[in-house]
Amino acid sequence: MAIPVKDEESHIGACLAALLGQTQPADHIVLLLNNCTDRSAQIVRRMAYGVAQVHVVEQVLTGGEASAGHARLLAMDAAAELLGNGGAILTTDADGRVPRDWVERNLTWLAEGYDAVCGMAMIDPVDEAAIPAHLISDDALETEYTALLDEIDSIIDPRADDPWPRHTHHSGASIAVTTAAYRSIGGLPQVAVGEDRALIEALMRRDSRIRHDPAIRVMVSGRVVGRADGGMAATIARRIVVQDLWADDRLERPAAALRRARLRGAARRVWMGLGDPLAIAAALRLPPATISEALSTPCFGAGWSAIEAQSPVLRRAPVAMAALEGLIEEARFLLAQMRPETTSTIGDDAFITA
């Protein structure tokens, strides 16, 4: 396990207790204490006394390295070094409390041949009760809309190794990755924030097998004063003052999400040598040579990433928070047309242009 810790005296005790109380104990628990000025180190060392599996590393990070992303990188690299090639790195946040079967459930998926497993982060109900109702409502709408788009994607571009129900949350609160897959991408991408998303995106570019298990849920704090710029706490604090104008940048309108899934499926067929490259090039509004180059890569994920970065058709238009209720109704209506008995109305080879 790899957990970055910065000034977490209020949460690290519960976090470590949960990690030590697993149905399937971890071989190693690396706690990377960086730039701590509170009692985090004392709490951890007291709890870790005589526990051989816990490794406490204290470091002072300066300049550009003083970031959540770099701290997690150091923690995961240290865990990888301890585990060797046949191991698996599980990472969570220092304010998180993992369920008792967290290690077991993640390792079960990895034992089935997956390269990585993504769980979901849930706000502690006690903290949630102190958050203004309008923010809870906004979060509920955003969560519901995300799930609807995920379901549309799962129907249009199904993946046998990551079947529905699945999700698209890539949170550092719950990620597991084999050391082999971790090393295959050169370790954790070196970014100050958003390292969790960057990790999964790098794995996806290599066509890694990733299971998004909605049953793996880690409780995290709903605090408004966080330890990392751009983290969940900063988002909560900002939204308490005023509603964000835009929802999460992964979201788009239902028709656009449908089109993206359909084009991805069509591009995958071309990559497999089963589709018409000229048709997909026209649909993506890209030169055939660009499509040929992108889809000649050994990994489809890398080729699709290149296509998404270049195609004007796939450029994401921001979704307004105030529009979410209406978009949810649109997505529900669209899904109603996509039930097994009506799926044929959409057509496997049609490209959505809305």
Secondary structure in CASP SS format (residue, H / E / C, confidence):
PFRMAT SS
TARGET T0000
AUTHOR 0000-0000-0000
METHOD secondary structure of the structure
MODEL  1
M C 1.00
A E 1.00
I E 1.00
P E 1.00
V E 1.00
K C 1.00
D C 1.00
E C 1.00
E C 1.00
S C 1.00
H C 1.00
I H 1.00
G H 1.00
A H 1.00
C H 1.00
L H 1.00
A H 1.00
A H 1.00
L H 1.00
L H 1.00
G C 1.00
Q C 1.00
T C 1.00
Q C 1.00
P C 1.00
A C 1.00
D C 1.00
H C 1.00
I E 1.00
V E 1.00
L E 1.00
L E 1.00
L E 1.00
N E 1.00
N C 1.00
C C 1.00
T C 1.00
D C 1.00
R C 1.00
S H 1.00
A H 1.00
Q H 1.00
I H 1.00
V H 1.00
R H 1.00
R H 1.00
M H 1.00
A H 1.00
Y C 1.00
G C 1.00
V C 1.00
A C 1.00
Q C 1.00
V E 1.00
H E 1.00
V E 1.00
V E 1.00
E E 1.00
Q E 1.00
V C 1.00
L C 1.00
T C 1.00
G H 1.00
G H 1.00
E H 1.00
A C 1.00
S C 1.00
A H 1.00
G H 1.00
H H 1.00
A H 1.00
R H 1.00
L H 1.00
L H 1.00
A H 1.00
M H 1.00
D H 1.00
A H 1.00
A H 1.00
A H 1.00
E H 1.00
L H 1.00
L H 1.00
G C 1.00
N C 1.00
G C 1.00
G C 1.00
A E 1.00
I E 1.00
L E 1.00
T E 1.00
T C 1.00
D C 1.00
A C 1.00
D C 1.00
G E 1.00
R E 1.00
V C 1.00
P C 1.00
R C 1.00
D C 1.00
W H 1.00
V H 1.00
E H 1.00
R H 1.00
N H 1.00
L H 1.00
T H 1.00
W H 1.00
L H 1.00
A H 1.00
E C 1.00
G C 1.00
Y C 1.00
D C 1.00
A E 1.00
V E 1.00
C E 1.00
G E 1.00
M E 1.00
A E 1.00
M E 1.00
I E 1.00
D C 1.00
P H 1.00
V H 1.00
D H 1.00
E H 1.00
A C 1.00
A C 1.00
I C 1.00
P C 1.00
A H 1.00
H H 1.00
L H 1.00
I H 1.00
S H 1.00
D H 1.00
D H 1.00
A H 1.00
L H 1.00
E H 1.00
T H 1.00
E H 1.00
Y H 1.00
T H 1.00
A H 1.00
L H 1.00
L H 1.00
D H 1.00
E H 1.00
I H 1.00
D H 1.00
S H 1.00
I H 1.00
I H 1.00
D C 1.00
P C 1.00
R C 1.00
A C 1.00
D C 1.00
D C 1.00
P C 1.00
W C 1.00
P C 1.00
R C 1.00
H C 1.00
T C 1.00
H C 1.00
H C 1.00
S C 1.00
G C 1.00
A C 1.00
S C 1.00
I E 1.00
A E 1.00
V E 1.00
T E 1.00
T H 1.00
A H 1.00
A H 1.00
Y H 1.00
R H 1.00
S H 1.00
I C 1.00
G C 1.00
G C 1.00
L C 1.00
P C 1.00
Q C 1.00
V C 1.00
A C 1.00
V C 1.00
G C 1.00
E H 1.00
D H 1.00
R H 1.00
A H 1.00
L H 1.00
I H 1.00
E H 1.00
A H 1.00
L H 1.00
M H 1.00
R H 1.00
R C 1.00
D C 1.00
S C 1.00
R C 1.00
I E 1.00
R E 1.00
H E 1.00
D E 1.00
P E 1.00
A E 1.00
I E 1.00
R E 1.00
V E 1.00
M E 1.00
V E 1.00
S C 1.00
G C 1.00
R C 1.00
V C 1.00
V C 1.00
G C 1.00
R C 1.00
A C 1.00
D C 1.00
G C 1.00
G C 1.00
M H 1.00
A H 1.00
A H 1.00
T H 1.00
I H 1.00
A H 1.00
R H 1.00
R H 1.00
I H 1.00
V H 1.00
V C 1.00
Q C 1.00
D C 1.00
L C 1.00
W E 1.00
A C 1.00
D C 1.00
D C 1.00
R C 1.00
L C 1.00
E C 1.00
R C 1.00
P H 1.00
A H 1.00
A H 1.00
A H 1.00
L H 1.00
R H 1.00
R H 1.00
A H 1.00
R H 1.00
L H 1.00
R H 1.00
G H 1.00
A H 1.00
A H 1.00
R H 1.00
R H 1.00
V H 1.00
W H 1.00
M C 1.00
G C 1.00
L C 1.00
G C 1.00
D C 1.00
P H 1.00
L H 1.00
A H 1.00
I H 1.00
A H 1.00
A H 1.00
A H 1.00
L H 1.00
R C 1.00
L C 1.00
P C 1.00
P H 1.00
A H 1.00
T H 1.00
I H 1.00
S H 1.00
E H 1.00
A H 1.00
L C 1.00
S C 1.00
T C 1.00
P C 1.00
C C 1.00
F H 1.00
G H 1.00
A H 1.00
G H 1.00
W H 1.00
S H 1.00
A H 1.00
I H 1.00
E H 1.00
A H 1.00
Q H 1.00
S C 1.00
P H 1.00
V H 1.00
L H 1.00
R C 1.00
R C 1.00
A C 1.00
P C 1.00
V C 1.00
A E 1.00
M H 1.00
A H 1.00
A H 1.00
L H 1.00
E H 1.00
G H 1.00
L H 1.00
I H 1.00
E H 1.00
E H 1.00
A H 1.00
R H 1.00
F H 1.00
L H 1.00
L H 1.00
A H 1.00
Q C 1.00
M C 1.00
R C 1.00
P C 1.00
E C 1.00
T C 1.00
T H 1.00
S H 1.00
T H 1.00
I C 1.00
G C 1.00
D C 1.00
D C 1.00
A C 1.00
F C 1.00
I C 1.00
T C 1.00
A C 1.00
END
